[in-house]
Structure formats: C-alpha cells, structure tokens
Amino acid sequence: MQHHDTPSQPAAAAGALRAEPAVAERPRPLAPPRLRSPDLFGNAVEIEIEHDAQVYRLRKTSLGKLILTK
C-alpha cells in the first residue's frame, strides 16, 4: 500500500473553502491614571517631580494654571 502526501484538493481551492478569520477587535485603550492637583500640591504652590534622574518643577500660577519646567 502506497501513501501519497498530496492534498485531496488543489491549494487554491482548499483556501477558498476556509472561513476567513474574524477581524479581531482592537482592545480599548486604558484611561490614564488621573491625579487631582490638590492631592499633589496640598498647601504648596510648587512641587518637584523626579523623572529619569532629572528634576522638574510643577507650579501653580496666580491664574490657576500649571507650568512644568525643567
């Protein structure tokens, strides 16, 4: 008895019979963490943030805006 490794259908026809995979839904991006400025500042007007061995200053202005400087 001989065994043949030939497909029962031509490759093109076999591909046509396969169901297309469902398009995967993209995962929803996670919302970034939210910090409240009063929780960061407390009673201070300026705080320091260390990032990659650099110190940044986050300051509240008299108009209630925030300024980040290096």
Backbone as a ProteinNet text record, in pm:
[ID]
protein_1_A
[PRIMARY]
MQHHDTPSQPAAAAGALRAEPAVAERPRPLAPPRLRSPDLFGNAVEIEIEHDAQVYRLRKTSLGKLILTK
[TERTIARY]
82.9	0	87.6	60.1	139.4	61.6	136.9	74.7	121.6	28.6	62.2	34.2	127.1	111.2	53.7	-30.1	-90.1	-224.5	-253.8	-382.6	-496.4	-612.5	-727.1	-782.3	-749.5	-793.2	-672.7	-674.1	-564.4	-560.4	-442.6	-423.5	-517.1	-535	-621.1	-764.6	-811.7	-949.5	-964.6	-864.2	-871.6	-878.6	-802.8	-804.8	-938.9	-1003.1	-1131.6	-1239.7	-1223	-1324	-1308.9	-1193.6	-1171.7	-1247.5	-1300.8	-1368.6	-1263.4	-1290.4	-1198.4	-1201.1	-1084.6	-1084.7	-1156.3	-1225.1	-1295.5	-1192.5	-1224.2	-1134	-1133.8	-1014.9	-1004.4	-1036	-1115.7	-1146	-1023.9	-998.6	-887.1	-926.6	-833.5	-867.2	-882.3	-976.1	-995	-875.2	-823.9	-710.6	-755.3	-668.5	-699.8	-688.7	-776.8	-769.7	-644.4	-573.4	-453.3	-492.6	-403.7	-434.9	-460.1	-553.6	-585.2	-554.3	-473.4	-438.9	-499.3	-553.3	-610.2	-499	-495.2	-388.2	-385.5	-500.2	-490.9	-423.8	-441.2	-375	-223.6	-180.4	-36.9	23.8	-42.4	14.4	-8.7	-121.1	-153.6	-165.2	-90	-89.5	23.1	106.2	220.6	176.6	260.4	237.4	321.5	427	519.9	558.5	569.4	618.5	729.8	812.9	919.2	882.2	910	884.8	1017	1060	1183.6	1148.8	1214.3	1190.9	1323.8	1363.1	1490.7	1607.5	1616	1724.7	1724.5	1617	1601.5	1492.6	1505.9	1405.7	1328.5	1197	1107.2	1028.2	988.7	907.3	770.4	667.4	530.1	476.9	437.8	399.2	259.9	182.8	51.4	72.3	8.2	17.6	-93.8	-85.5	-188.5	-322.4	-320.8	-445.1	-498.5	-434.1	-482.4	-434.7	-338	-280.9	-163.3	-114.7	1.5	114.7	236.3	354.8	455.6	504.5	606.2	737.1	842.4	974.2	1078.2	1186.8	1296.4	1400.6
-117	0	123.7	211	333.3	448.7	537.6	654.9	777.6	856.4	978.6	1098.9	1194.5	1317	1429.2	1398.3	1503	1540.6	1668.9	1710.6	1663.2	1645.1	1597.3	1706.8	1834.5	1946.1	2033.4	2100.8	2194.9	2302.5	2357.8	2456.2	2575.8	2625.6	2742.3	2710.1	2592.6	2555	2532.3	2474.6	2449.4	2581.5	2681.4	2812.3	2880.5	2857.9	2921.1	2865	2742	2680	2717.1	2770.4	2807.1	2934.4	2938.6	3060.6	3164.6	3287.2	3395.3	3414.9	3436.3	3459.3	3590.6	3592.1	3713.7	3822	3942.8	4054.5	4078.5	4075.3	4094	4238.5	4254.7	4389.6	4444.4	4572.5	4635.1	4655.8	4624.9	4648	4797.9	4831.4	4972	5020.2	5138.4	5189.4	5219.5	5189.9	5217.1	5366.7	5417.8	5559.1	5580.2	5690.9	5715.5	5743	5713.3	5743.5	5893.7	5928.3	6069.2	6104.5	6208.4	6258.8	6397.8	6426.4	6558.9	6651.1	6771.8	6864	6894.3	6908.3	6931.2	6814.7	6692.7	6577.8	6584.5	6641.5	6654.5	6772.1	6885.4	7008.2	7026.5	6978.1	7009.4	7160.9	7219.5	7366.1	7433.3	7356.1	7412.2	7476.1	7564.8	7628.1	7559.4	7491.8	7426.5	7290.1	7190.8	7058.3	7017.8	6926.2	6872.5	6731	6700.5	6567.2	6514.9	6399.4	6340	6239.4	6255.4	6167	6142.6	6015.9	5978.2	6059.8	6067.2	6138	6287.8	6339.9	6484	6534.8	6657.1	6715.7	6821.8	6807.7	6903.5	6973.1	7096.8	7171.3	7196.7	7163.6	7190.2	7298	7410.4	7527	7573.1	7613.5	7674.1	7824.1	7881.6	8025.6	8095.7	8227.6	8305.7	8297.7	8257.9	8244.5	8101.4	8014.2	7877.3	7782.7	7822.1	7734.2	7658.3	7557.7	7481.7	7502.5	7517.8	7532.9	7428.8	7350.6	7248	7295.2	7304.4	7347.2	7245.6	7243.4	7152.5	7227
0	0	0	-92	-102.7	-40.9	25.6	87.8	11.5	-33.1	-106.5	-19.2	-16.3	61.6	-23.6	-115.2	-197.6	-138.1	-136	-80.3	-168.5	-109	-185.1	-276.6	-248.2	-332	-362.7	-475.4	-502.9	-395	-369.3	-262.2	-277.8	-397.5	-418	-379.6	-417.5	-385.6	-235.9	-173.3	-29	46	1.2	65.3	48.9	-63.1	-87.9	2.1	48.4	133.2	279.8	316.9	456.5	489.5	607.2	652.5	686.3	651.8	685.8	836.5	897.1	1041.5	1073.5	1183.2	1225.2	1253.2	1216.8	1243.1	1393.6	1451	1595.7	1630.7	1732.7	1778.4	1850.3	1828.8	1898.2	2043.9	2134.3	2274.7	2300.6	2384.9	2418.6	2498.4	2465	2542.4	2685.4	2778.1	2916.9	2942.8	3023.4	3059.9	3144.1	3120.7	3201.4	3346.4	3438.2	3578	3593.8	3677.8	3699.8	3844.7	3859.5	3991.8	4006.2	4121	4146.5	4194	4140	4177.8	4327.2	4395.9	4541.4	4615.3	4561.4	4622.9	4602.5	4491.4	4464	4540.5	4535.3	4589.7	4739.4	4790.4	4930.2	4942.3	5033.5	5051.5	4973.9	4904.8	4832.4	4700.6	4651.3	4521.5	4415	4457.6	4365.1	4420.7	4329.5	4368.4	4273	4315.8	4231.5	4190.8	4063.7	4009.2	3955	4004	3953.6	3845.5	3729.2	3615.2	3545.6	3534.9	3470.2	3525.1	3655.6	3724.6	3696.2	3644	3621.2	3715.5	3760.9	3849.1	3771.8	3771.3	3707.6	3817.2	3791.2	3886	3824.7	3900.3	3858.4	3951.5	3891.6	3970.3	3932.5	4034.2	4011.3	3994.2	3892.1	3871.9	3949.5	3954.7	4024.3	3951	3822.3	3745.3	3749.5	3828.8	3842.9	3735	3654.3	3550.6	3610.1	3537	3578.9	3479.8	3533.2	3448.7	3492.1	3394.6	3420.8	3360.6	3443.7	3395.5	3438.8	3366.4	3395.7	3476.7
[MASK]
++++++++++++++++++++++++++++++++++++++++++++++++++++++++++++++++++++++

